[in-house]
Amino acid sequence: MQPLSVLVAIVATLAVFQGSQAKTFGECELARLLRTKYGFDRSKVNNFVCLAKAESGLRTTATNKNKNGSTDYGLFQINNNYWCSTPGFQSAGNDCRIACSAFLTDDISQAVTCANKIYARHGYSAWYGWKAKCKNGVKDLSSC
């Protein structure tokens, strides 16, 4: 095999792998998933979709570097200072007991589990995006 064709094969493989690891949800798509797979009630679905839209634009690969040096990860923008771990970052905790990189894939199971833990402890007010864009009312997604 020619070196160029090997390189093309590697790049194509990486592109396929990368594509399978990144997802941008539609509002109804995420609402249905939260309701059917994770058992969220209507109010919680509406609020979690709104906060995911406000925080990450419904993208699983979203990250945001904060002024304090911490970083928020994934669909629900879960912070590495409290909830997950990243190599080389000295955090106050890893309460979800998981690597932050787990929140950057299209499998949102671990992100949902951790976000539920955050919600149980702090409610929706743990997310600045929810406070800014969802606190005063959320879109009803029951027709999804």
C-alpha positions in Angstrom: 0.0 0.0 0.0 1.3 3.5 -0.9 2.0 5.8 2.0 -0.5 8.3 0.8 -3.3 5.7 0.7 -2.4 4.6 4.2 -2.7 8.2 5.4 -6.0 8.6 3.6 -7.3 5.3 5.3 -6.1 6.5 8.7 -7.8 10.0 8.3 -11.0 8.4 7.1 -11.0 6.0 10.1 -10.4 8.8 12.5 -13.2 10.9 10.9 -15.7 8.1 11.3 -14.6 7.6 15.0 -14.7 11.3 15.7 -18.2 11.6 14.2 -19.5 8.8 16.4 -18.2 10.6 19.4 -19.9 13.9 18.8 -23.5 14.7 18.8 -25.7 17.8 18.6 -29.2 16.9 19.8 -32.5 18.4 18.6 -34.7 19.6 21.4 -37.4 16.9 20.7 -34.8 14.2 20.3 -33.2 15.0 23.7 -36.7 15.4 25.3 -37.8 11.9 24.0 -34.5 10.3 25.2 -34.7 11.9 28.7 -38.3 10.8 29.0 -38.1 7.3 27.6 -34.6 6.1 28.5 -34.0 8.0 31.7 -37.6 8.3 33.1 -37.7 12.1 33.5 -41.1 13.6 34.1 -42.4 16.4 31.8 -41.3 19.3 34.0 -37.8 17.9 34.4 -37.5 17.1 30.7 -38.4 20.7 29.8 -35.9 22.1 32.2 -33.1 19.8 31.4 -33.5 20.4 27.6 -33.6 24.2 28.3 -30.5 24.0 30.4 -28.6 21.8 27.9 -29.5 24.3 25.1 -28.4 27.3 27.3 -25.2 25.6 28.5 -23.9 23.7 25.5 -26.1 24.4 22.5 -27.2 20.8 22.9 -23.7 19.6 21.8 -22.0 16.7 23.6 -18.5 18.0 22.8 -19.0 21.5 24.2 -16.4 22.7 26.7 -16.0 26.1 28.4 -12.9 27.4 30.2 -13.9 29.4 33.3 -12.2 32.4 34.8 -11.1 30.4 37.8 -9.2 27.9 35.6 -11.8 25.2 35.8 -13.6 23.8 32.7 -17.2 22.7 32.0 -17.8 19.6 29.9 -20.4 18.2 27.7 -24.1 18.5 27.1 -24.8 19.7 30.7 -21.5 21.6 31.1 -20.4 19.7 34.2 -17.5 21.4 36.0 -14.2 19.7 36.7 -13.6 21.6 39.9 -16.4 19.7 41.7 -17.9 16.9 39.7 -15.4 15.2 37.4 -11.6 14.8 37.0 -9.1 15.9 34.4 -5.4 15.1 34.3 -3.3 18.0 35.6 -6.1 20.0 37.2 -6.2 20.2 41.0 -9.9 20.1 41.8 -11.9 20.5 45.0 -13.6 17.2 44.3 -14.8 14.6 41.9 -18.2 13.9 43.4 -19.5 12.0 40.3 -16.3 9.8 40.4 -15.7 10.0 36.7 -13.3 11.5 34.2 -14.7 14.6 32.5 -13.9 13.1 29.1 -16.8 10.7 29.6 -19.1 13.7 29.2 -17.8 14.5 25.7 -19.3 11.5 23.8 -22.6 10.8 22.2 -23.5 8.3 25.0 -25.0 10.7 27.6 -25.7 8.0 30.2 -22.9 9.1 32.6 -23.6 12.8 32.0 -27.3 12.3 32.9 -26.3 10.4 36.1 -23.9 13.1 37.1 -26.4 15.9 36.2 -29.0 14.2 38.3 -26.6 14.2 41.2 -25.9 17.9 40.8 -29.7 18.6 40.5 -30.5 16.5 43.6 -27.9 18.6 45.6 -28.4 22.1 44.1 -31.4 22.1 41.9 -31.4 23.8 38.5 -29.6 26.9 40.0 -26.3 25.0 39.8 -26.3 26.0 36.1 -25.8 29.6 35.2 -27.3 29.0 31.8 -30.5 27.7 33.4 -30.7 30.8 35.7 -30.1 33.2 32.8 -32.4 31.5 30.1 -34.8 29.1 31.7 -35.6 30.2 35.2 -38.5 32.4 34.1 -40.1 29.7 31.9 -39.2 26.9 29.7 -40.6 25.6 26.4 -43.2 22.8 26.8 -41.8 19.8 24.9 -44.7 17.4 25.8 -45.7 17.3 22.1 -42.3 15.8 21.2 
